């Protein structure tokens, strides 16, 4: 299993985005994640490299067409790896070109050589996860309905003990040539429907299809640090190919449930912490539970106002696949909200009224922002009435 992120997701663009949109988004993200703007941040450097790799593929029409059809497999099979598009990928670019445009160019040699074998369809699975599960990672058991290779016939479509015979009309090529004047045009063989083979005695189990619908259970490890919308590719776990073709892939899309305490932005966690007005005025300590099941202690200085933020380093979300400075974890940001007391006792009210009297005698020194506001309001009113 790999955790390859979709190139369009990396560039924050829709799959049908035009070249101008791709270029604009790439420039914006490249500027944001450039190593010069994030010195020493390995996560930013990896992000910059991934964004650059995605744009190198999607800005090229031919590479983009291959990616849209095959995904990351277009650049990893055959040992190409990592966004390189060498001759070794898929047996050379000409073979990919033939697979994509073969219907218009008379069919690819690779497709005809397989006797009609076709790659199975990719499948999508939406996986709901809690923020706690995304923090720690998860071993998930998935149950999916999939077209799997028929066991009795081994996916051939022919009854056990028999075999398909080569189509006499197209000699196993799957296509026939027709001459129209000076031009020779190829079309799908009408006898075998492009398979190149005829099944005279089809399998009773799959009725010659070579595939049957079945329920399959998979155990997959979801890495820690996944975010809402993260796509995980499980190679070869999609639908079985036809006529002995390779299986497609399974793509798991992560959907994170809202959390009652934390909000997430990348690897940074945000939490709102209410404190009493006495703690805000006198100072003190508050405890904030983290997703790592450890308590973060925030020391609140006296005179703290609503909206004040405190950052706890390394107590946020883990970076997907590691690689971030500071041990691979983001930060926890706690924002203070000063809470006004309610349901006061008689004694509490008396003390507050005494405090109010003393505060008035001090001329507003305890609340400089409030005093300044009313002074400005008074000056503005005087200017209006002059």
Phi, psi and omega per residue, in radians:
X1 nan 2.469 3.082
X2 -2.122 2.820 3.119
X3 -2.018 0.877 -3.138
X4 -1.275 2.288 3.140
X5 -1.626 2.380 -3.100
X6 -1.010 2.359 -3.112
X7 -1.052 -0.655 3.121
X8 -1.170 -0.634 3.082
X9 -1.149 -0.701 3.118
X10 -1.041 -0.699 -3.128
X11 -1.557 0.035 3.114
X12 0.955 0.806 -3.131
X13 -2.258 2.704 3.026
X14 -1.285 2.755 -3.094
X15 -1.055 -0.544 -3.126
X16 -1.651 0.302 -3.090
X17 -1.075 2.508 3.133
X18 -1.409 3.054 -3.055
X19 -1.096 -0.671 -3.113
X20 -1.128 -0.701 3.131
X21 -1.155 -0.747 3.109
X22 -1.056 -0.784 -3.096
X23 -1.139 -0.761 -3.135
X24 -1.106 -0.768 -3.139
X25 -1.155 -0.702 3.124
X26 -1.075 -0.790 -3.125
X27 -1.078 -0.732 -3.133
X28 -1.118 -0.800 -3.107
X29 -1.248 -0.652 3.126
X30 -1.096 -0.671 3.116
X31 -1.176 -0.660 -3.124
X32 -1.176 -0.698 -3.010
X33 -1.831 0.148 -3.098
X34 -1.073 2.381 -3.120
X35 -0.969 -0.532 3.127
X36 -1.143 -0.480 3.119
X37 -1.580 -0.177 -3.132
X38 -2.316 1.070 -3.075
X39 -1.045 2.278 3.100
X40 1.406 -0.037 -3.121
X41 -1.651 1.762 -3.109
X42 -1.152 -0.556 3.126
X43 -1.129 -0.716 3.118
X44 -1.137 -0.675 3.117
X45 -1.119 -0.742 3.106
X46 -1.144 -0.677 3.105
X47 -1.103 -0.749 3.131
X48 -1.073 -0.747 3.132
X49 -1.128 -0.710 -3.140
X50 -1.148 -0.713 3.124
X51 -1.127 -0.743 3.132
X52 -1.122 -0.709 3.107
X53 -1.091 -0.751 -3.141
X54 -1.087 -0.742 -3.107
X55 -1.227 -0.614 3.108
X56 -1.053 -0.608 3.136
X57 -1.372 -0.853 -2.981
X58 -1.315 -0.364 3.121
X59 -1.362 -0.302 3.122
X60 -1.624 2.076 -3.061
X61 -0.999 -0.695 -3.098
X62 -1.266 -0.754 3.105
X63 -1.144 -0.657 3.137
X64 -1.133 -0.713 3.114
X65 -1.083 -0.713 3.116
X66 -1.156 -0.719 -3.133
X67 -1.157 -0.724 -3.134
X68 -1.060 -0.526 -3.109
X69 -1.578 -0.730 -3.013
X70 -1.889 -0.183 -3.070
X71 1.206 -2.647 -3.108
X72 -1.116 -0.374 -3.128
X73 -1.071 -0.415 3.136
X74 -1.114 -0.316 -3.072
X75 -2.141 0.070 -3.139
X76 -2.048 -0.496 -3.130
X77 -1.178 2.556 3.124
X78 1.364 0.122 3.046
X79 1.548 0.239 -3.137
X80 -1.166 -0.976 2.999
X81 1.230 2.527 2.850
X82 0.940 0.530 3.048
X83 1.625 -0.123 3.057
X84 -1.243 2.584 -3.069
X85 -2.235 1.169 -3.074
X86 -1.556 3.118 -3.086
X87 -1.180 -0.335 -3.091
X88 -1.341 -0.339 -3.100
X89 -1.229 2.168 -3.137
X90 0.951 0.534 3.140
X91 1.265 0.407 3.140
X92 1.841 2.630 -3.078
X93 -1.127 -0.505 -3.128
X94 -1.052 -0.593 3.119
X95 -1.214 -0.692 3.091
X96 -1.112 -0.757 3.141
X97 -1.030 -0.702 3.137
X98 -1.209 -0.625 3.122
X99 -1.129 -0.686 -3.079
X100 -1.383 -0.748 -3.027
X101 -1.950 0.239 -3.046
X102 -1.013 -0.572 -3.093
X103 -1.132 -0.494 -3.132
X104 -1.613 -0.348 -3.051
X105 -1.863 0.200 3.083
X106 1.639 0.203 3.064
X107 1.579 2.491 -3.125
X108 -1.520 2.595 3.114
X109 -1.091 -0.640 -3.076
X110 -1.153 -0.722 -3.123
X111 -1.180 -0.752 -3.136
X112 -1.136 -0.636 -3.086
X113 -1.172 -0.334 -3.125
X114 -1.608 0.107 3.112
X115 1.101 0.709 3.084
X116 1.495 0.071 3.118
X117 -1.114 2.427 3.141
X118 -2.314 2.552 3.115
X119 -1.219 2.479 3.124
X120 -1.237 2.799 -3.137
X121 -1.257 2.566 3.003
X122 -1.311 2.645 3.119
X123 -2.090 2.676 3.107
X124 -2.049 2.427 3.083
X125 -2.328 2.161 3.111
X126 -1.616 2.111 -3.071
X127 -1.978 2.031 3.067
X128 -1.434 2.352 3.139
X129 -2.423 2.642 3.016
X130 -1.492 2.873 3.109
X131 -1.138 -0.595 3.102
X132 -1.099 -0.710 3.129
X133 -1.184 -0.657 3.099
X134 -1.167 -0.549 3.129
X135 -1.208 -0.772 -3.023
X136 -1.674 -0.254 -2.981
X137 1.499 2.858 -3.035
X138 -2.633 2.409 2.963
X139 -1.621 1.894 -3.031
X140 -1.854 2.472 3.039
X141 -1.882 2.051 -3.079
X142 -1.913 2.416 3.049
X143 -2.048 2.072 -3.066
X144 -2.259 2.635 3.004
X145 -1.613 2.204 -3.026
X146 -2.520 2.606 3.006
X147 -1.425 1.895 -3.088
X148 -1.859 2.774 3.117
X149 -1.082 2.369 3.140
X150 -1.184 2.170 -3.087
X151 -1.218 -0.778 -3.107
X152 -1.015 -0.699 -3.099
X153 -1.785 0.016 3.134
X154 1.153 0.381 3.113
X155 1.530 0.007 -3.103
X156 -1.376 -0.461 -3.093
X157 1.562 -0.209 -3.125
X158 -1.647 2.558 3.135
X159 -1.008 2.431 3.123
X160 -0.905 2.348 -3.104
X161 1.631 -0.172 3.084
X162 -2.090 3.046 3.137
X163 -2.531 2.689 3.063
X164 -1.216 2.602 3.104
X165 -1.886 2.680 -3.140
X166 -1.132 2.374 3.141
X167 -1.159 2.186 -3.119
X168 -1.299 -0.416 -3.094
X169 -1.231 -0.741 -3.085
X170 -1.975 0.058 -3.114
X171 0.995 0.608 3.076
X172 1.462 0.042 -3.089
X173 -1.456 -0.384 -3.121
X174 1.462 -0.112 -3.126
X175 -2.438 2.645 3.092
X176 -2.194 2.576 -3.116
X177 -1.697 2.451 3.076
X178 -2.260 2.305 -3.134
X179 -1.694 2.259 3.087
X180 -2.208 1.700 -3.084
X181 1.166 -2.137 -3.118
X182 -1.504 -0.100 -3.030
X183 -1.921 2.527 3.032
X184 -1.906 2.136 -3.084
X185 -2.027 2.333 3.088
X186 -1.720 2.520 3.080
X187 -2.480 2.854 3.129
X188 -1.062 2.383 -3.128
X189 -1.104 2.176 -3.120
X190 -1.277 -0.354 -3.090
X191 -1.355 -0.747 -3.082
X192 -1.950 0.033 3.142
X193 1.027 0.597 3.074
X194 1.527 -0.046 -3.107
X195 -1.305 -0.478 -3.099
X196 1.441 -0.086 -3.116
X197 -2.402 2.663 3.077
X198 -2.040 2.249 3.100
X199 -1.728 1.810 -3.110
X200 -1.328 -0.596 -3.092
X201 -2.210 1.528 -3.040
X202 -1.197 2.700 3.112
X203 -1.120 2.385 -3.133
X204 -1.209 -0.518 -3.068
X205 -1.295 -0.796 -3.086
X206 -1.890 -0.055 -3.141
X207 1.011 0.623 3.048
X208 1.572 -0.084 -3.109
X209 -1.319 -0.459 -3.112
X210 1.441 -0.106 -3.123
X211 -2.408 2.634 3.091
X212 -2.369 2.610 3.084
X213 -1.355 2.306 3.123
X214 -2.637 2.800 3.089
X215 -1.608 2.299 -3.094
X216 -2.213 2.440 3.110
X217 -1.903 2.271 -3.127
X218 -2.161 2.464 3.008
X219 -1.888 2.042 -3.103
X220 -2.205 2.574 3.092
X221 -1.729 2.014 3.096
X222 -1.531 2.086 -3.066
X223 -1.217 2.678 3.090
X224 -1.206 2.603 3.114
X225 1.698 -0.043 3.137
X226 -1.097 2.635 -3.110
X227 -2.103 2.996 3.101
X228 -1.072 2.176 -3.130
X229 1.637 -0.083 3.089
X230 -1.058 2.355 3.136
X231 -1.905 2.246 -3.135
X232 -2.042 2.221 -3.113
X233 -1.723 2.220 3.045
X234 -1.951 1.794 -3.000
X235 -1.152 2.380 3.018
X236 1.324 0.174 -3.110
X237 -1.909 0.306 3.036
X238 -1.533 -2.684 -3.140
X239 -1.251 2.566 3.099
X240 -1.150 2.577 3.077
X241 -1.297 2.811 3.102
X242 -1.638 2.620 3.113
X243 0.987 0.625 3.112
X244 1.460 0.169 3.121
X245 -1.239 2.845 -3.113
X246 -1.194 2.697 3.112
X247 -1.313 2.697 3.039
X248 -1.358 -3.013 -3.116
X249 -1.937 2.775 3.036
X250 -1.831 2.267 3.114
X251 -1.983 2.117 3.129
X252 -1.733 2.127 3.106
X253 -1.836 2.162 -3.074
X254 -1.526 2.335 3.040
X255 -2.168 2.024 -3.105
X256 -1.556 2.350 3.103
X257 -1.361 2.585 3.085
X258 -1.068 2.555 -3.131
X259 -1.854 2.521 -3.070
X260 -1.298 -0.304 -3.094
X261 -2.077 -0.752 -3.001
X262 -1.837 2.609 2.901
X263 -2.099 2.588 -3.008
X264 -2.069 2.451 2.984
X265 -2.390 1.689 -3.063
X266 1.191 -2.124 3.108
X267 -1.706 0.041 -3.129
X268 -1.653 2.322 3.056
X269 -1.836 2.419 3.114
X270 -2.065 2.408 3.110
X271 -2.430 2.512 3.067
X272 -1.749 2.246 -3.100
X273 -2.111 1.936 3.068
X274 -1.357 2.423 3.072
X275 -2.302 2.742 3.122
X276 -1.266 2.756 -3.130
X277 -1.207 -0.416 3.096
X278 -1.242 -0.703 3.080
X279 -1.125 -0.703 3.117
X280 -1.102 -0.667 -3.094
X281 -1.373 -0.727 -3.044
X282 -1.662 -0.348 -3.052
X283 1.570 2.862 -3.136
X284 2.883 -2.849 -3.135
X285 -2.196 2.520 3.018
X286 -2.232 2.704 3.138
X287 -1.978 2.288 3.121
X288 -2.115 2.069 3.129
X289 -1.249 2.387 3.141
X290 -1.740 2.895 3.096
X291 -1.175 -0.311 3.095
X292 -1.470 0.159 3.105
X293 1.182 0.284 3.026
X294 -1.900 2.635 -3.108
X295 -1.604 2.267 3.049
X296 -1.660 2.214 -3.125
X297 -1.709 2.134 3.126
X298 -1.858 2.152 3.089
X299 -1.612 1.979 -3.075
X300 -1.667 2.048 3.116
X301 -1.271 2.778 3.135
X302 -1.155 2.565 3.140
X303 1.431 0.286 -3.135
X304 -1.215 2.396 -3.108
X305 -1.860 2.786 3.025
X306 -0.996 2.393 -3.141
X307 1.707 -0.235 3.114
X308 -1.127 2.326 -3.112
X309 -1.955 2.487 3.076
X310 -2.155 2.298 -3.098
X311 -1.860 2.233 3.098
X312 -1.925 1.944 -3.032
X313 -1.182 2.398 3.017
X314 1.288 0.231 -3.117
X315 -1.975 0.312 3.115
X316 -1.662 -2.594 -3.112
X317 -1.438 2.608 3.049
X318 -1.265 2.562 3.067
X319 -1.295 2.392 3.126
X320 -1.052 2.222 -3.113
X321 1.143 0.312 3.089
X322 1.207 -2.841 3.002
X323 1.667 0.097 -3.139
X324 -1.750 2.515 3.093
X325 -1.066 2.516 -3.130
X326 1.595 0.459 3.070
X327 1.540 0.142 3.085
X328 1.524 0.194 3.138
X329 -2.136 2.533 3.060
X330 -1.414 -2.851 -3.061
X331 -1.923 2.804 3.012
X332 -1.839 2.167 3.134
X333 -1.955 2.081 -3.120
X334 -1.887 2.144 3.130
X335 -1.829 2.305 -3.061
X336 -1.496 2.424 3.008
X337 -2.253 1.964 -3.135
X338 -1.339 2.171 -3.046
X339 -1.740 2.284 3.088
X340 -1.371 2.278 -3.095
X341 -1.187 2.589 3.104
X342 -2.225 2.840 3.099
X343 0.941 0.983 -3.124
X344 -1.236 2.544 2.992
X345 -1.370 2.934 3.141
X346 -1.055 -0.730 -3.108
X347 -1.186 -0.711 3.115
X348 -1.082 -0.729 3.123
X349 -1.106 -0.727 3.129
X350 -1.049 -0.759 -3.127
X351 -1.142 -0.685 3.136
X352 -1.202 -0.647 3.099
X353 -1.160 -0.633 3.082
X354 -1.166 -0.720 3.097
X355 -1.104 -0.692 3.139
X356 -1.095 -0.698 3.119
X357 -1.118 -0.798 3.122
X358 -1.116 -0.662 -3.128
X359 -1.124 -0.708 3.130
X360 -1.146 -0.635 3.134
X361 -1.163 -0.480 3.130
X362 -1.408 -0.144 3.090
X363 1.326 0.492 3.063
X364 1.435 0.298 -3.129
X365 -1.148 -0.438 -3.121
X366 -1.357 -0.341 -3.114
X367 -2.236 1.271 -3.053
X368 -1.097 -0.618 -3.127
X369 -1.179 -0.710 3.129
X370 -1.135 -0.785 -3.139
X371 -1.087 -0.748 3.132
X372 -1.096 -0.650 -3.135
X373 -1.120 -0.817 -3.104
X374 -1.228 -0.518 3.047
X375 -1.119 -0.763 3.111
X376 -1.141 -0.678 3.117
X377 -1.116 -0.702 3.125
X378 -1.137 -0.734 3.129
X379 -1.131 -0.710 3.141
X380 -1.124 -0.683 3.139
X381 -1.158 -0.689 3.111
X382 -1.103 -0.681 3.132
X383 -1.152 -0.602 3.127
X384 -1.248 -0.552 -3.064
X385 -1.620 -0.165 3.128
X386 -1.230 nan nan
